[in-house]
Amino acid sequence: MGIVCELYRMSDSEIGKLEKLSYDDAEEFLDENYASIDGKYHKQNDTVFSMDKGWGITSFLLQQFDNSEDKVLNSLNQRFIKSDVTRRINSILKSVEIEDLIPYYDKTKLLENGMYGAKRDFTWDYIDKYHLRLYKLAFERASELNHGITLNYH
């Protein structure tokens, strides 16, 4: 069993409400309404994008790949990402292919930075199919609807 990372597509106003809550209250709301398969807003690959153990490696590789002036992909470390930043992230992710990330893979660096899943060995196909594609899909869907992304780990 490991930590799952889920990306939740939601409006900026909903993100604003969550930002005002305590961490525990926001967590409870997300768990009940998004993480739970019976949740009010749980729609897999529409409002909820679930990734298992390889999400940390993928996020780290994307951030290493980022050559934007302000390193916007570092926003993948934030819990709440509003629509303006989501659109900027999407514009970068649209052009990223798994081959672009391979040169940035350095297991020692992953371990030194405490990246979740770094001790495991994964195939590039696994990282591509179950993580990179979900990051891309989540940010694309959110951008299309002028929504943001909330990250939740459990």
Backbone torsions as a table, in degrees:
resi	resn	phi	psi	omega
1	MET	NA	139.5	-179.3
2	GLY	-137.9	-175.2	178.7
3	ILE	-85.0	130.0	176.5
4	VAL	-98.2	139.7	173.2
5	CYS	-109.3	128.6	175.9
6	GLU	-120.6	140.0	174.9
7	LEU	-106.4	127.9	-179.6
8	TYR	-114.0	125.0	176.9
9	ARG	-84.1	126.6	178.4
10	MET	-156.1	164.0	-178.5
11	SER	-70.8	159.0	176.5
12	ASP	-61.0	-35.1	-179.7
13	SER	-66.7	-37.8	177.1
14	GLU	-67.2	-41.1	176.1
15	ILE	-60.9	-42.2	178.4
16	GLY	-59.1	-40.3	177.5
17	LYS	-64.6	-42.6	-180.0
18	LEU	-65.7	-37.1	180.0
19	GLU	-62.7	-26.1	-179.2
20	LYS	-83.1	-14.9	-179.6
21	LEU	-83.0	160.7	171.0
22	SER	-65.7	161.5	179.6
23	TYR	-56.3	-46.0	-177.4
24	ASP	-65.5	-40.0	179.2
25	ASP	-67.9	-39.9	176.7
26	ALA	-63.8	-42.4	178.5
27	GLU	-59.7	-43.9	179.5
28	GLU	-62.2	-44.7	178.5
29	PHE	-59.8	-47.4	-178.7
30	LEU	-64.0	-43.2	-179.9
31	ASP	-62.9	-43.4	-177.3
32	GLU	-73.8	-36.5	-171.9
33	ASN	-100.7	-23.1	-178.5
34	TYR	-118.3	-52.2	-174.4
35	ALA	-66.9	-39.8	-179.9
36	SER	-68.9	132.6	179.2
37	ILE	-63.7	-17.8	176.0
38	ASP	-95.1	4.8	-177.0
39	GLY	-65.9	150.0	-178.0
40	LYS	-54.6	-37.1	-175.1
41	TYR	-110.8	13.3	-177.0
42	HIS	-80.8	105.3	174.4
43	LYS	-134.6	101.9	-175.7
44	GLN	-56.3	131.7	-179.7
45	ASN	62.2	23.8	171.5
46	ASP	-133.0	-59.5	174.6
47	THR	-108.7	-18.5	-178.1
48	VAL	-125.8	127.3	179.0
49	PHE	-127.3	108.7	-172.1
50	SER	-101.9	131.7	177.4
51	MET	-128.6	142.0	178.9
52	ASP	-95.7	-146.0	-165.0
53	LYS	-55.1	-20.5	-177.1
54	GLY	-88.0	1.0	-176.5
55	TRP	-63.2	-37.7	-177.8
56	GLY	-65.1	-42.8	178.5
57	ILE	-64.2	-45.0	-178.4
58	THR	-63.0	-45.5	178.2
59	SER	-59.7	-45.2	-179.8
60	PHE	-61.9	-46.0	179.9
61	LEU	-63.1	-40.0	177.0
62	LEU	-61.6	-41.7	-179.8
63	GLN	-67.8	-35.3	176.7
64	GLN	-68.3	-35.1	-180.0
65	PHE	-70.4	-30.3	-173.2
66	ASP	-58.0	117.6	176.1
67	ASN	-112.3	18.0	176.6
68	SER	-68.5	152.3	-175.6
69	GLU	-57.9	-40.4	-177.4
70	ASP	-102.9	11.7	177.5
71	LYS	52.2	54.9	-175.7
72	VAL	-60.0	-26.9	-179.9
73	LEU	-70.0	-11.6	171.9
74	ASN	-64.7	-16.5	176.4
75	SER	-64.5	-15.9	176.6
76	LEU	-65.0	-10.8	176.2
77	ASN	-90.2	-6.5	-178.9
78	GLN	-90.1	152.1	178.7
79	ARG	-74.6	-39.0	-177.1
80	PHE	-118.5	127.8	179.1
81	ILE	-125.9	112.0	-177.4
82	LYS	-74.9	168.3	-170.5
83	SER	-59.6	-37.4	-178.8
84	ASP	-63.4	-40.7	178.3
85	VAL	-74.4	-36.7	177.6
86	THR	-58.1	-43.2	179.2
87	ARG	-63.8	-40.2	178.8
88	ARG	-66.4	-42.1	177.2
89	ILE	-62.3	-44.4	179.9
90	ASN	-59.2	-40.6	-178.9
91	SER	-61.6	-30.9	176.5
92	ILE	-79.4	-46.9	-176.0
93	LEU	-61.1	-32.0	-178.6
94	LYS	-55.7	-32.0	-175.7
95	SER	-98.2	-2.9	-176.7
96	VAL	-83.7	130.8	172.5
97	GLU	-118.5	159.3	-177.0
98	ILE	-56.5	-34.7	179.5
99	GLU	-61.7	-27.8	179.2
100	ASP	-69.4	-26.9	-175.5
101	LEU	-89.0	-24.0	-175.0
102	ILE	-54.2	-43.6	-179.0
103	PRO	-63.1	-17.1	-177.7
104	TYR	-92.5	-2.2	-178.7
105	TYR	-75.4	121.5	177.3
106	ASP	-145.8	101.1	-174.7
107	LYS	-57.4	-39.1	179.2
108	THR	-61.2	-45.2	179.6
109	LYS	-64.6	-39.3	177.1
110	LEU	-60.7	-45.8	-179.9
111	LEU	-66.0	-42.9	179.6
112	GLU	-60.8	-33.1	-179.3
113	ASN	-90.2	5.1	175.9
114	GLY	64.5	32.9	-177.8
115	MET	-71.6	131.0	179.2
116	TYR	-61.2	132.1	177.7
117	GLY	87.9	-1.1	-175.0
118	ALA	-64.5	-25.3	-179.5
119	LYS	-76.9	-15.1	-178.3
120	ARG	-88.6	156.7	173.2
121	ASP	-103.0	127.8	179.5
122	PHE	-123.9	156.4	172.3
123	THR	-89.5	155.5	178.0
124	TRP	-66.0	-32.0	177.0
125	ASP	-61.6	-41.9	178.3
126	TYR	-63.2	-46.8	179.4
127	ILE	-61.1	-41.9	-179.4
128	ASP	-66.5	-55.1	-174.1
129	LYS	-65.9	-41.9	-169.6
130	TYR	-105.3	-2.1	-178.0
131	HIS	-134.3	-61.3	-179.7
132	LEU	-58.2	-46.6	-179.0
133	ARG	-63.3	-34.5	178.6
134	LEU	-73.0	-39.4	173.6
135	TYR	-57.3	-47.5	-178.1
136	LYS	-62.5	-45.4	-179.3
137	LEU	-63.4	-45.5	-179.1
138	ALA	-60.0	-47.4	-177.7
139	PHE	-72.7	-30.4	175.5
140	GLU	-66.7	-49.3	-179.8
141	ARG	-60.8	-44.6	-179.9
142	ALA	-62.5	-43.0	-179.6
143	SER	-63.4	-41.3	179.5
144	GLU	-58.3	-33.8	-176.4
145	LEU	-102.9	9.1	-178.2
146	ASN	56.4	42.3	179.1
147	HIS	-107.9	168.6	174.1
148	GLY	-106.4	-173.6	-178.9
149	ILE	-130.3	136.3	171.6
150	THR	-115.4	133.7	178.2
151	LEU	-98.9	139.8	179.0
152	ASN	-138.8	134.8	-179.4
153	TYR	-117.6	133.7	175.9
154	HIS	-158.1	NA	NA
